[in-house]
Amino acid sequence: MARDKLGDTIEAQNRMGIHTRYQDLSHDLQIVFYSPEGLSIQMTDNVEYRQQILEKDKVLATTVVRRRYLVVLTPSEVRWQVRILQAGLD
């Protein structure tokens, strides 16, 4: 459902010639919990990024966004897998 809605929104913006640009500015990643068995890591990430709305090549709006994320990772065979990525924590 959410994926379909996102796809529909992107398609509608493409038809109108509008797109969004995101520019990563900073991260402050902190480990909050690491399980003794090594089966999970919980982290927070304070992120800052620039979001621009463009029509063709003309910038319509620019906003700097600051957001805090909670991330929970668990190991798989070759890398850590994101199990939870929750935005908007204060």
Secondary structure, 3 states (H helix, E strand, C coil): CHHHHHHHHHHHHHHHCEEEEEEEEEEEEEEEEECCCCCCEEEEEEEEEEEEEEECCEEEEEEEEEEEEEEEEEECCCCEEEEEEEECCC
